[in-house]
Amino acid sequence: MGDSPIRTALSSRYDPAGLEGPMYDRWVEDGLFHVPAEGAERPYVIVIPPPNVTAALHMGHGLNNTLQDVIIRRRRMQGFDVLWVPGTDHAGIATQNVVERQLGQRGLTRFDLGREAFVDRVWEWVEEYGGRIINQLRTIGCSCDWERTRFTLDEGLSNAVREVFVRLYEKDLIYRGRYIINWCPRCRTALSNEEAEHRDLDGRLFRIRYPLVAGGHVDVATTRPETMLGDTGLAVSPDDERYRDLVGEEAELPLVGRRLRIVADLHVDPAFGSGVVKVTPAHDPNDFEIGRRHGFEALDVMTDGGAMNDAVPEAYRGLDRFEARDRVVADLESGGWLVGVEDHAHSVGRCYRCDTVVEPRLSLQWFVRMKPLAEPGLAAYKSGELRFHPERYGRVYQNWMENIRDWCISRQLWWGHRIPVWYCEAPGCGETVVTTEDPDACPACAGELRQDEDVLDTWFSSWLWPFSTLGWPEGTDDLEAFYPTATLVTAPEILFFWVARMIMAGFEFMDGLPFSDVLLNGTVRDHLGRRMSKSLGNGIDPLEVVDAYGADAMRFTLVRGSPLGTDIQLDYENLEAAFRPGRNFANKMWNAARFALPHARADVSPEDPPAGALADRWIRSRLAGLARDMDASYENFRLHEAAETGHAFVWGDFCDWYLELSKRRLAEGGEAAREAGRTLTLVLRGWLSLLHPIVPFVTEAIADRLPDAGAAGSLVTGPWPDYPDDWCDPEADAAIEALQEFIGAIRMLRAEYGIAQGARVPVRLTDPSPGLERALAEEEGSASRLAGLSSIRRGRVATGEGGVATEVGAHAVLPAGGELFIPLEGVIDVEAERRRIGKEMERAVKLLAGSRRKLENRGFLDHAPPEVIAREQEKLVSLNEQRARLEEKLRSLGSPV
C-alpha cells in the first residue's frame, strides 16, 4: 500500500470517523476486493442476498452483511480467489408501492400515467435512490467486488429470466390456469403461498341457518360470512349418519335465494361446526376442489380492490369486504338466520409487503410445477451434500420441500419482468407464443400479438441470482471460474422464498447445488425482545452507530453478540450501553499498539529461532493456541466464538500480562529488549491478522504502522497466520499460569482485607510448584510490581499449639500447589478488621438461624411452592459457606471463633 496520510504515528486517541472512510477508499482504489476470472484457481464465492432497491440500511442488514464480510475477509487472507457479488433486487411490489405513494401525494394513480410512463417514472426513482443501500454497505466495511454489482432488472439478468421461463414452459413445468390464489386487495396482485404470511387472529365464528327446500334447516359455521354470497353448494361427510338422507337435497341461500345442492365429500370434517359446510368455490382452496369434484359454479363476488362486485345482491355492491361482513351479519340476524356468534382463534394470511389481510380468490394465473424441481434439492440435503447452520433449519427445509406446492409466479403489477408470453389477437387463431425474444407477429397467422399484462414474481429473478449474476445463460469466464458459489448467509424468514428456490434452480439449470453451506443468522431485536420495526419506533440506524462509535465497534458488537441462528438484543434507547464494549475494545487495541509500536522491529519472522525468555515463549504459545482456536471457530461458522476468543487474548493475555511482563526487559535495552521487541512485533501482527475479518479498520490502521508494513502489504490480502508447532510450549504455559494464580491470589487477599492500594507488603511462599519457581526465577521483579510486594520470601509460617499460626496474616492456597501468607500486623488495623468481621459473623449467624427455622417449619414445607423451598435451601448452603469463610478470616487475624 502506498504512502498516505493514514500512515503516521498513532494519535493519542483512536478516531474512527477520520480513519475509516479514507482507508476504505484506498482499499477500493487498490483493487483489493476485485479478482479477475483468469487464473482463479481457488475460488471462494458468496453472493449477497440482494437488498430491495427501496431499502435503507437497517441493523438486520448490518448483521447479515457483517457476517458475510467476516467470512469473505478470512478466505481472502487465506489466499483464496475471493469473490463477493453485490447487488440489489428490483422488488416489484415494494418499489411500485413507493412510487405509487409519491403519485398519490399529487392526486395521481399509475393508471393516470399509463404503463410505459409509470415504468419510466419507477426507473427514474431507481436511478436516483436505488444505489443508496449499496453505498451504505461500504460504510460498514463490506469488501464486495463493486465492479460486479448487479441488479435483478439488468439486461443480462432479464435475459436469464426469459430463458428460464421458456425452458420451464417447454418442459411443461410452467402452466397457466384458474386456481385459488392469495390475493392482496391493497397491492391488487396475486401472491405466492409463502408471501401470504399467516398469523393467529382472535376472530369470530358465525353459525348461520340455511333453510332446506323440502322443509327444515341445517346450520353452517363460517369465519367469513361475506363470502356466503358466493355459495353455490353445501357439503357433508359421507360418513356422517346425521345427514345421509340430505345428500342430493337442496337448501336455499339466505339473503340471496339461490338453490344450493347438498353433496357428500370426504374433505368435510364432521366434527367441525355442525358437520355441514358451505361451498364457496371462488373464495376458498378447499371449496374450490369440492366444487370441481361436484360441478359447482365458481362465483367470484369481489373486485380486485376487495369490494363486493355485481354478482351479489344490490344492497352489498360496492361495500368493502369487511363492511359487507358487518352488513351481512346484521341482515342475517334481522332475518332470523343467525344462530349464534362465538370467539374463534384462527390463522389469517397477510400480505408480506403491506400487511393487508389476504383474500383467497379464484384467478387466472401462471404457476410453476415445483414437485419435480424439488426432488434433487431434497436428495442433496438428505445425502449431506447440502448443509444448514444451525442444522435445525435443515429439518424445516426438508419438511417444506416434501410438502411443496406449485408456485404462483404472475403478479398484477407493472414494475418487474414482464411475462414473455404473447397471445394472437386475430379472430379464430388463438396462438400463444412463448419466446425469449419479442416477436413481431404471430408465427401461425402473421396476426397482431398482445403480450401478457402481468409481470413475474420478484423471486423469479432472485432464484437465479447465484448464476445469473455471473453471466448465465452465456458461458462467461466468470461463470466458468466462480460457479458454484461456496456459502450463503441469509435470514431464516426467506428460507422458502429464496434459499430453497435457488437450490432448485441450481439443479435445474446448472446441474448441481449453487452453494454447499447455508448460514441462517438470527434477528436483531430490541432490549424487550421485540423485532425492530419502523412502526414500533425501536430501530437502530447502523449509520448513526458508525458515526458515533465507528464501524468496527458495530461489527464487533454484532458478531460477538449473535451466536449462529440466535437473535441478538440491542437497546435502542441506550446506544452507549449497546456499543460501548465494541468501542472500548477498539480503543484497547489502539492503546496497546501505541505502547508496542515504538519497540516493534522489522527483522522478524515466525520461522525465527524460538524465544528464550519465559514470557516470550508463553505469549507465542498462547498466540499459536489462539490461532488454532479462532481458526476452528471461523471454519465452523462460530464467528461469535472467534470474536470472544480474540477479545479475551488481546485484553487479557496480551495487554494485562505480556505487555506488563515485557516492560522490564524493554526498559533495560540490549539483546533482552531486542528479543522482547521481536516477540512483541510477531504477536501484535498475529492477533491483528486474526481479528482483521471482524474489525478490519483498526487492525489495518495499526498494522500499517509496523516497521515491515510496506513489505507485508495490507492485512486485507493476508497472509493468514500459521505458526510452527514448536511455538506450542506447555512448560511455559504452566509456569506463567502459576504466576498469574500467584499474583491473582495476592490481589484477592489485598482486596479482601482492605490493604491500601499503594502499600507494598511482604509475602511468604511455601512449597511453590515447579512452574511458579521457574516463573519467579525470571519474573520476580514483575510479580512484585504487579502484586504490590516489597519482598517474596520462601519458608513456612511459624505455628504454635495445634498448628495455629503465631503471626497475624492473610493466607491462601494456590491451585497449582503451594501456599502464601501476607503478614498483616502494621499493614492494616487488625483490631478494627476483627470487629468488622465479627459483626459480619453475627449477621450471618442470625440469617442462618432464620433460614434453618424456616426449613424446619412443617407449614412452610407443606404449603410453599417447590421453587421457593429450593431457593431457601440454596440460601442456607450459601450462608453456611459465608460463615465458614468468616471463621477462617477471624482465625487468620488471631481471634478465637
C-alpha positions, 0 to 999 in steps of 0.5 A: 500500500502506498504512502498516505496520510493514514500512515503516521504515528498513532494519535493519542486517541483512536478516531474512527470517523477520520480513519475509516472512510479514507482507508476504505477508499484506498482499499477500493482504489487498490483493487483489493476486493476485485479478482479477475476470472483468469487464473482463479484457481481457488475460488471462494464465492458468496453472493449477497442476498440482494437488498430491495432497491427501496431499502435503507440500511437497517441493523438486520442488514448490518448483521447479515452483511457483517457476517458475510464480510467476516467470512469473505475477509478470512478466505481472502487472507487465506489466499483464496480467489475471493469473490463477493457479488453485490447487488440489489433486487428490483422488488416489484411490489415494494418499489411500485408501492413507493412510487405509487405513494409519491403519485398519490401525494399529487392526486395521481394513480399509475393508471393516470400515467399509463404503463410505459410512463409509470415504468419510466417514472419507477426507473427514474426513482431507481436511478436516483435512490436505488444505489443508496443501500449499496453505498451504505454497505461500504460504510460498514466495511463490506469488501464486495467486488463493486465492479460486479454489482448487479441488479435483478432488472439488468439486461443480462439478468432479464435475459436469464429470466426469459430463458428460464421461463421458456425452458420451464414452459417447454418442459411443461413445468410452467402452466397457466390456469384458474386456481385459488390464489392469495390475493392482496386487495391493497397491492391488487396482485396475486401472491405466492403461498409463502408471501401470504404470511399467516398469523393467529387472529382472535376472530369470530365464528358465525353459525348461520341457518340455511333453510332446506327446500323440502322443509327444515334447516341445517346450520353452517359455521363460517369465519367469513360470512361475506363470502356466503354470497358466493355459495353455490353448494353445501357439503357433508361427510359421507360418513356422517349418519346425521345427514345421509338422507340430505345428500342430493337435497337442496337448501336455499341461500339466505339473503340471496335465494339461490338453490344450493345442492347438498353433496357428500365429500370426504374433505368435510370434517364432521366434527367441525361446526355442525358437520355441514359446510358451505361451498364457496368455490371462488373464495376458498382452496378447499371449496374450490376442489369440492366444487370441481369434484361436484360441478359447482359454479365458481362465483367470484363476488369481489373486485380486485380492490376487495369490494363486493362486485355485481354478482351479489345482491344490490344492497352489498355492491360496492361495500368493502369486504369487511363492511359487507361482513358487518352488513351481512351479519346484521341482515342475517340476524334481522332475518332470523338466520343467525344462530349464534356468534362465538370467539374463534382463534384462527390463522389469517394470511397477510400480505408480506409487503403491506400487511393487508389481510389476504383474500383467497380468490379464484384467478387466472394465473401462471404457476410453476410445477415445483414437485419435480424441481424439488426432488434433487434439492431434497436428495442433496440435503438428505445425502449431506451434500447440502448443509444448514447452520444451525442444522435445525433449519435443515429439518424445516427445509426438508419438511417444506420441500416434501410438502411443496406446492406449485408456485404462483409466479404472475403478479398484477403489477407493472414494475418487474419482468414482464411475462414473455408470453404473447397471445394472437389477437386475430379472430379464430387463431388463438396462438400463444407464443412463448419466446425469449425474444419479442416477436413481431407477429404471430408465427401461425397467422402473421396476426397482431400479438398482445403480450401478457399484462402481468409481470413475474414474481420478484423471486423469479429473478432472485432464484437465479441470482447465484448464476445469473449474476455471473453471466448465465445463460452465456458461458462467461469466464466468470461463470466458468471460474466462480460457479458454484458459489461456496456459502450463503448467509441469509435470514431464516424468514426467506428460507422458502422464498429464496434459499430453497428456490435457488437450490432448485434452480441450481439443479435445474439449470446448472446441474448441481447445488449453487452453494454447499453451506447455508448460514441462517443468522438470527434477528436483531431485536430490541432490549424487550425482545421485540423485532425492530420495526419502523412502526414500533419506533425501536430501530437502530440506524447502523449509520448513526452507530458508525458515526458515533462509535465507528464501524468496527465497534458495530461489527464487533458488537454484532458478531460477538453478540449473535451466536449462529441462528440466535437473535441478538438484543440491542437497546435502542434507547441506550446506544452507549450501553449497546456499543460501548464494549465494541468501542472500548475494545477498539480503543484497547487495541489502539492503546496497546499498539501505541505502547508496542509500536515504538519497540516493534522491529522489522527483522522478524519472522515466525520461522525465527529461532524460538524465544528464550525468555519465559514470557516470550515463549508463553505469549507465542504459545498462547498466540499459536493456541489462539490461532488454532482456536479462532481458526476452528471457530471461523471454519465452523461458522462460530464467528461469535466464538472467534470474536470472544476468543480474540477479545479475551487474548488481546485484553487479557493475555496480551495487554494485562500480562505480556505487555506488563511482563515485557516492560522490564526487559524493554526498559533495560535495552540490549539483546533482552529488549531486542528479543522482547521487541521481536516477540512483541512485533510477531504477536501484535501482527498475529492477533491483528491478522486474526481479528482483521475479518471482524474489525478490519479498520483498526487492525489495518490502521495499526498494522500499517504502522509496523516497521515491515508494513510496506513489505507485508502489504495490507492485512486485507490480502493476508497472509493468514497466520500459521505458526510452527508447532514448536511455538506450542510450549506447555512448560511455559504455559504452566509456569506463567499460569502459576504466576498469574494464580500467584499474583491473582491470589495476592490481589484477592487477599489485598482486596479482601482485607482492605490493604491500601492500594499503594502499600507494598507488603511482604509475602511468604511462599511455601512449597511453590510448584515447579512452574511458579519457581521457574516463573519467579526465577525470571519474573520476580521483579514483575510479580512484585510490581504487579502484586504490590510486594516489597519482598517474596520470601520462601519458608513456612509460617511459624505455628504454635499449639495445634498448628495455629499460626503465631503471626497475624496474616492473610493466607491462601492456597494456590491451585497449582500447589503451594501456599502464601501468607501476607503478614498483616500486623502494621499493614492494616488495623487488625483490631478494627478488621476483627470487629468488622468481621465479627459483626459480619459473623453475627449477621450471618449467624442470625440469617442462618438461624432464620433460614434453618427455622424456616426449613424446619417449619412443617407449614412452610414445607407443606404449603410453599411452592417447590421453587421457593423451598429450593431457593431457601435451601440454596440460601442456607448452603450459601450462608453456611459457606459465608460463615465458614469463610468468616471463621477462617478470616477471624482465625487468620487475624488471631481471634478465637471463633 
